[in-house]
């Protein structure tokens, strides 16, 4: 019998707004659009989907659907989620 290990979940390590901001900045700099949506999902799970949905002004179900692997959120939704995570979109 082997020891079962739990898969690594970065969401468990994003404990502050600064952690979330650094994570999203790294993904934005190195990933593509799909990677960024996946990162938003991870960050929202870290902060709490219910809280993020409430702050973004969307339903929890809508948030899950938007950030799913096959989701295709509108720019307005992405912008609201980013703000709910304590960040802002910027062009540099």
C-alpha positions as CSV (number, residue, x, y, z in Angstrom):
1,X,0.0,0.0,0.0
2,X,1.4,3.3,-1.0
3,X,0.8,6.7,0.4
4,X,-1.8,8.6,-1.6
5,X,-0.7,12.2,-2.2
6,X,-3.0,15.0,-3.0
7,X,-2.4,16.7,-6.3
8,X,-0.7,20.1,-6.2
9,X,-3.2,23.0,-6.3
10,X,-1.7,26.4,-6.6
11,X,-5.0,27.9,-5.4
12,X,-4.1,26.7,-1.9
13,X,-0.9,28.8,-2.0
14,X,-2.5,32.1,-3.1
15,X,-3.4,33.4,0.3
16,X,-3.1,37.2,-0.2
17,X,-4.1,39.7,-2.8
18,X,-0.4,40.2,-3.5
19,X,0.0,36.5,-4.2
20,X,-2.9,36.6,-6.6
21,X,-1.6,39.7,-8.3
22,X,1.9,38.2,-8.8
23,X,0.4,34.9,-10.1
24,X,-1.9,36.7,-12.6
25,X,1.0,39.0,-13.7
26,X,3.2,36.0,-14.4
27,X,0.5,34.2,-16.4
28,X,-0.3,37.3,-18.4
29,X,3.4,37.8,-19.2
30,X,4.1,34.1,-20.2
31,X,0.9,32.5,-21.2
32,X,-1.9,32.9,-23.7
33,X,-5.5,33.9,-23.4
34,X,-6.6,30.4,-22.4
35,X,-3.9,30.2,-19.7
36,X,-5.1,33.6,-18.3
37,X,-8.7,32.4,-18.0
38,X,-7.5,29.3,-16.3
39,X,-5.4,31.5,-13.9
40,X,-8.5,33.6,-13.2
41,X,-10.3,30.3,-12.3
42,X,-7.4,29.3,-9.9
43,X,-7.3,32.8,-8.3
44,X,-11.1,32.9,-7.9
45,X,-11.0,29.5,-6.2
46,X,-8.3,30.8,-3.9
47,X,-10.3,33.8,-2.9
48,X,-13.6,31.9,-2.9
49,X,-15.9,31.6,-5.9
50,X,-19.0,32.9,-4.0
51,X,-17.2,36.0,-2.8
52,X,-15.7,36.7,-6.3
53,X,-19.0,36.2,-7.9
54,X,-20.7,38.6,-5.5
55,X,-18.0,41.3,-6.0
56,X,-18.1,40.8,-9.8
57,X,-21.9,41.1,-9.9
58,X,-22.4,37.7,-11.5
59,X,-24.0,34.5,-10.2
60,X,-21.7,31.8,-8.9
61,X,-22.9,29.4,-11.6
62,X,-22.1,32.0,-14.3
63,X,-18.7,32.5,-12.8
64,X,-18.0,28.8,-13.0
65,X,-19.3,28.6,-16.5
66,X,-17.2,31.6,-17.7
67,X,-14.0,30.3,-16.2
68,X,-14.5,26.6,-17.2
69,X,-11.9,25.1,-19.6
70,X,-14.4,25.5,-22.5
71,X,-15.7,28.9,-21.2
72,X,-15.5,32.0,-23.4
73,X,-16.1,35.0,-21.0
74,X,-16.8,38.4,-22.4
75,X,-14.2,41.1,-21.8
76,X,-16.6,42.9,-19.4
77,X,-16.8,39.7,-17.3
78,X,-13.0,39.2,-17.2
79,X,-12.6,42.9,-16.2
80,X,-15.1,42.5,-13.3
81,X,-13.4,39.2,-12.1
82,X,-10.0,40.9,-12.2
83,X,-11.3,43.8,-10.1
84,X,-13.0,41.4,-7.7
85,X,-9.6,39.7,-7.2
86,X,-8.2,43.1,-6.1
87,X,-6.3,43.7,-9.4
88,X,-6.8,45.8,-12.5
89,X,-6.1,45.3,-16.2
90,X,-3.3,47.4,-17.6
91,X,-1.5,47.8,-20.9
92,X,2.3,48.4,-20.4
